[in-house]
Structure formats: C-alpha cells, structure tokens
Amino acid sequence: MRIALGVMITVALTGTAASLAAETPAARTHLEIAIWYDGAMSDLGPLNDIAWLFQQHHPEVIVNLRRHATLTAYPLLTRWTGVDAGSAPDLVVISASWLAQFQSALAPLDSLARSPAAEKIVPPALRLFTADGHLKAVPWGLGARVLLVRSDLLQAKELASPSTWEQVVAVAASLHNPPQVYGLGLPGAREGGGAALLQEMMWAEGDPAFDGRSVVDLATEGKARALARFVELAKSAQPEVLSWSQNELEQLFALGRLGMLVTDTWVARSWRGVQGIPAYQVLPLPGSKQAMGRLLGDGLAVFASSPKRDLAVKFAQVVLTMQAQQRLVDWGGLPVHQDLIEKAVSDPLLGAVVPTLAGATILFPNQPPALSRALDYALYLAVSGRATPPAALQAAQEMLRAEQGSPAAPGAPAGVG
C-alpha cells in the first residue's frame, strides 16, 4: 500500500492508437515514477512534457508521476529497498549523495551509458551517477554551487567581482557594514552546510578533504589554509556564525542583509521575478588555477525489482535526449546536454556555470558521513577560537580515528566512519 497520493500524468492519444486503447483498456500499462516535490501540481508542466515525449513512442503506456513530500525521500527509499520492496515504483528520483547506499537495488544502465544520447551529456553529469563502474541513474535535476554577490553594493563601492577566495575575503570586508549588511553569509551550525562550504574551499586549495580513498588525512597544510580562510571570512560575516544554517542564510540574503553568499543554482533561479530580492550577480565558485564547478543533484533510476524494468529503462533513455533535457532545464536544472549549452551562455545565471561544466568536480559517491561531522567539529573549534586551524583539523582527524571501531556508516569506506 502506498503511503502518499501522486499526480497521474495521462497524455491524450489520437487516431488509431486512441481507438485501440478505447477498445482494449486492459492492455494499457502503467509506469510508476516517484518524485519528491512540495510545490503546486500546476508547476509540473516540464515533467508532464517528458512523459508526453515518451508516450509518443509508447502510446500504450500511462505514466504516473507519484509526488511525495521531500522529507519522505530517505525513509521511502529505505523502505522500498528493504522490507517493502514489493511496493517500490518502477523509477525513482534519487540524490547522487545516496546512490552508493541504495545502488544494489537499482538496475545498471550501462547500455544507456554507451548510447549515442549519452555522448551528448557532459561527462561529469554521468560520473555523478556512476557507482562501482556502473551507471545507476540518468541526469534529472542537476545544480551547481555558485557565489551570489550583491551587484548594487559592488557598484556603490566601486569594487570588482571577486574571482579568488583571497578576493572574496577582501570584498567581504569592504561590504561589511553591520548591522545593516554583513559582508558574507557563513553557515556554521552543526549539519548546517558549513562542512560542505569548507570542502569547497579545500578543493580550491587543491587539497580535497576526500578523494575516494579509504584513508582520510585532514591534518594537511592545504586544508589548514582553507580553514584559516574560513575563520578570516567569519570576521566579515553575520554574528554568531556557529548558530546559522545554509537555509537561514539564504533567507537573510533575500532580505538584503548579506553582501555575498555561496548557494546553489536552484535557489538563485527560484528568486527570479520575486519582488524584494536585492540585485545580485552569479559567479562560479573561486578555484585555484581556474574557476571551480561542482555538480550535485538528482538522477532518475530504475528499480531492479520492477516487473516493467525494460520499459522503465526506455523511459530513462528518453530522459537523455536533448528534448527531455531541455524540459529539465525549464524545470530548474542545469544544461548538461551539449546541444543546450551554447544557448545557456547568455543566461545571467547559467552563463556563470556553463564554462565550468566540462571539468566540474563531484562528490565521491562513498563519502563517509563521519567526514562531515569531523569538519563541523573543526569549524566549531576554529571559528570559536578554541583552537588554531591546524589544531582544529588535528582534533577532527582524531575524531575520525575514534570512530574507526564503530559500525561503518552507510556508504563509508572501511576504517573511516
């Protein structure tokens, strides 16, 4: 028994196909797709169009989009891959960060990875959904981390847009005018997004926190530089950095209280046309030798247990096409299809991300949850002044070692968390 009602998309048929369907209704096949969405059903138009594209080739199929609350995503995935596999849908939208944990229940899509359609997708977008060498999902709703900068404040202060983290520090200090405006929003609350930002700053130093190996070494010079820069930025951030989450900072930016904020393209697009949002420009995250792109988001996977697995794989194949990927861009995602990238260059939001797509980084699918906890601890120690950045990272390293004897967290490499 399904615990949430869904939205059923039925595409009207014409001609011979419609007559046949009317004469033999029992022959119709239903394809169930679970999506996570809290908005209005009227906003599902682009997804309806993808179902329509599929049904042009499969008029005998009714595509049912089952809409579930986003907070139920992890519990339902756990249920469908465990005790209640019989109630699982045919396809499911899944976060790339959960792919490693649930991959055994997902059908491999290697035949699609070798298809001409896949050759049109930028390689990082396929790597994002590859686990143990097998493609497990196709790009569905991708985003990228970006830096938002108040363009009106830059103009008033006659400042250039920052392109390095050193310049971000300088611009944040120049824009800092408390209590009216704080130079930069910094998430510091536990599990509030600070660990993710710190990882990005470590990548910018060329010293990533996790590179896919089972041994994590946090006590390195590059990571210490990144943490020291985070502490420096805290001087031009909102008060009580350690109590703020990413979501709260996005609300503060929308109120005009922040000069800069690292966020993602979904948030920036959702603000388009909204009254009262301050003028801002979108920049790629600063890197070391070049601007850094980082892909994240959702893919569409096929449950291996689906009795309509072959048909579900065909639906996933349609999702790889330019027409379907255009609908996903309309839905709010990134243009990861080569034929869509050129048009996106002139977009004020997407244009900042497009140049970074080909070389974008991704989180390794088996990143241990213990790593985020350790980085949160390092932030707490360093930002509060309880420890220097090197000492804070050494303490975080010891925290990781202390967890080696505990049961491994889902998806964590042996000996990490």
HELIX and SHEET records of a PDB file:
HELIX    1   1 GLY A   15  GLU A   23  1                                   9    
HELIX    2   2 PRO A   25  ALA A   27  5                                   3    
HELIX    3   3 MET A   41  LEU A   44  5                                   4    
HELIX    4   4 GLY A   45  GLN A   55  1                                  11    
HELIX    5   5 THR A   70  THR A   72  5                                   3    
HELIX    6   6 ALA A   73  TRP A   80  1                                   8    
HELIX    7   7 ALA A   85  SER A   87  5                                   3    
HELIX    8   8 ALA A   96  TRP A   98  5                                   3    
HELIX    9   9 LEU A   99  PHE A  102  1                                   4    
HELIX   10  10 GLN A  103  ALA A  105  5                                   3    
HELIX   11  11 ASP A  110  ALA A  113  1                                   4    
HELIX   12  12 PRO A  116  GLU A  119  1                                   4    
HELIX   13  13 PRO A  123  ARG A  127  1                                   5    
HELIX   14  14 SER A  151  LYS A  157  1                                   7    
HELIX   15  15 TRP A  165  LEU A  175  1                                  11    
HELIX   16  16 GLY A  194  ALA A  204  1                                  11    
HELIX   17  17 GLU A  221  ALA A  234  1                                  14    
HELIX   18  18 VAL A  241  SER A  243  5                                   3    
HELIX   19  19 GLN A  246  ALA A  254  1                                   9    
HELIX   20  20 THR A  265  SER A  270  1                                   6    
HELIX   21  21 ARG A  309  VAL A  319  1                                  11    
HELIX   22  22 MET A  322  TRP A  331  1                                  10    
HELIX   23  23 GLN A  338  ALA A  344  1                                   7    
HELIX   24  24 LEU A  350  VAL A  353  1                                   4    
HELIX   25  25 VAL A  354  THR A  356  5                                   3    
HELIX   26  26 PRO A  369  VAL A  383  1                                  15    
HELIX   27  27 PRO A  389  ALA A  402  1                                  14    
HELIX   28  28 GLU A  403  GLY A  405  5                                   3    
SHEET    1   A 7 VAL A   7  ILE A   9  0                                        
SHEET    2   A 7 VAL A  61  HIS A  68 -1                                        
SHEET    3   A 7 THR A  29  TRP A  36  1                                        
SHEET    4   A 7 LEU A  91  SER A  95  1                                        
SHEET    5   A 7 LEU A 295  VAL A 302 -1                                        
SHEET    6   A 7 VAL A 138  VAL A 149 -1                                        
SHEET    7   A 7 MET A 260  ASP A 264 -1                                        
SHEET    1   B 7 VAL A   7  ILE A   9  0                                        
SHEET    2   B 7 VAL A  61  HIS A  68 -1                                        
SHEET    3   B 7 THR A  29  TRP A  36  1                                        
SHEET    4   B 7 LEU A  91  SER A  95  1                                        
SHEET    5   B 7 LEU A 295  VAL A 302 -1                                        
SHEET    6   B 7 VAL A 138  VAL A 149 -1                                        
SHEET    7   B 7 GLN A 281  PRO A 284 -1                                        
SHEET    1   C 2 THR A 130  ALA A 131  0                                        
SHEET    2   C 2 HIS A 134  LEU A 135 -1                                        
END                                                                             
